[in-house]
Amino acid sequence: MAVSSSHAEDLWVFGYGSLIFRPDFPFIAKREGFICGWVRRFWQASLDHRGTPACPGRVATIVSSAGARCWGVAYQVAPEQQQAVLRYLDERECGGYERRLLPFHTPCGSMMCNVLVYIADHENPHFVGPEDTQAIASCVRAACGLTGPNRDYVLKLAAALELMGADDPHVFELARALEEASVAAE
């Protein structure tokens, strides 16, 4: 899917999952903020980065939710890096994610720009859909993929959101479930 923008220099990429703590691509500016009408959920299976086909992990996607705010980080990509960054992100977000442009808001609430967001919706083959926290935590505890243990993904995301001052009950509840299970296992 092509990115439409009036100026090539205006490409901003919004990270709401691992892109928050591990962007792994060159950028020239970074801003914390949010997109409206979306919530982050661990409803997407990962058969490669955070799991395997035999033991799928769970990674974040966002789902529509009226009145919600999904906090994350927007990265501005230099014009000369855009095509390489998009190729990299298309490969990284290959498991059912599609590109969309959405309005990005600064922490004070003003709209800054449109950002490119990768969304894995309910129509893709890896979308798991709603599960209770313990079921997601069970999958996360067991899964490990090319990028490492699935547990690390959740805990790093929770820590990054906490540093931002972002409230995300779904992520924080999942992180608590993982930490409680670790303590119980000791």
N, C-alpha and C positions, 0 to 999 in steps of 0.2 A: 504494500500500500504506500503510495507516495505521500510525502509530507508537503502540505501546501502552506506557504508562508509568503508574505509580501516581500520580505527581505531575507536573503540567505543567512545574514548575520543574526537573525532573530530566533535561531533554533535553541530552545530550552527543553531539556529532558527532565521529567519528573520521576524521582525515585520514591517508592513507598515501601519497598521491601529491602532486599540486599543492596540495592543501589544506594541506599542511605549510608550504609557503613562500608561498602566495598564497590565504589563506582567502576574502578578499573578501566577508565577511559579518560582521555585528556579533556579538560574543560577550562574555561577562562574566568568563570564566575560561578558562585554557588549561593543560593538563598534558601532559607527555611521558610516554609509557609504551608498552605493547604489548598486542596481542591474541594469544592462544595458538591454535595449530593452523592457522595461515595463513602463507603466504609471498607476497611481492610479486613480480609478474612483469609484464614488458612484452609481454603476450600479447593485448592488446586494440587493435584498429584504431581510429584516430581519423579520421573523415571531415570534421570541422569544426574543432574547437579546435586540433589539432596536425597537421592534414593536410587533404586534400581527397579527394573520390571518385576523382579521377584519380591521386592520389599519397597514399594513406593513411599517416598517421603511426602511432606506437605509443605507447600510454599504459598506465599501471599498472592492474592489477587484483590481486586476491589469490586464491590458490587454496589449497585445503585441503592441509595437510601435517602429519601427526602429529608432535607434539613441537616444532614450529617456533614461533618468535615473530616477529611483524611489528610493528616499532617505528613509532610515529607520534605524532600529537598529537591530544588530545581537547579539544574546545571546548565550553564550556557556553553554551547559548543562553538568553537571558532569556525568560520566559514570553510577554511581549507581542511578542517578535520571532519566535517559533517558526514561525508559519504563513508569514510572509514568507521566512524563511530556508529552510524546506522547499521552498517554491515555487522559490526561486532555485536550490537544490541539485538539485532534480528536473530543472530545465532544463539546468543545467551538466552533470549526469551522465546526460544523455538517451540516450547511445549504447549502450544495452543493460544499464545498471546497475540493480540492484534494491536496495531498502532491507532491511537485516537488523539485528537487535539482537544484539550480542555482548558478552561480559564484557571489561572493560578493566582492565589491571593497571598499577600504578605501577612505577617502576623497581626498587623493592625486592621486587616480586613479589606484593604483596597486591592483591586484587581491590578496585577502587574503586567501579565502577558498570557498568551496561550502557551501551554506546554505539551510536549509529546509524552503520552502515557501509554504503557503497554498494559493491556487488560485481557485477562483470560475469562471470557464469559461462560455462561452455562451451556452454550452450544458446542464448546470444544471437547474433544474426547478425554481430556485429562481432568475435567471439572468434576469434583467429587460432590460438591454441594454441602449443605448444612450438616454438621455432625456435632455431637456434644464435645465439650472440652476434653473429657477423659479419653474419648475415642481418638481425637486428633493427637493428644499427647502420647497415646500408645503407639501410633504410627510414627510420630516424630522420634520417640525414644529408640525405636528399632531401626530407623533408616539412616543410611550413610551413602553418599554418592561421590561423584568426581570432585566436588567442591568441599567435601567433608561431611561431618556428622550433621544431620538435620537439626539436632538439638542446638548446636552452635548458632545456626541461622536464627532460630527463634530468640535465643537469649541475647545475641548481639543486637537484633532489631529492637527488643524490649529496652535494652540499655541505651541505645541511640535515641529512642523516642522519649525515654525518661530524661535524658540530658537536654533534649529540646523543650521539655515541659509539655509535651503532647500527651493528651489523655486518650488511651486506646484500650478500653476494657477487655476486648477480645484477645489482644496480644498479651496484655499483662496477666490475664487469667491463665492463659496457656503457659506463659513463662513460670508462673507460680506452681502450676501443676507439675511441670518438669522439675523444678527445684525441689518440691516436696517429695517427689518420687525418688530423687537422688539422695535426699536426707534419709528417707525410709529404707533405702537399699544399703546404707552404710552400717 
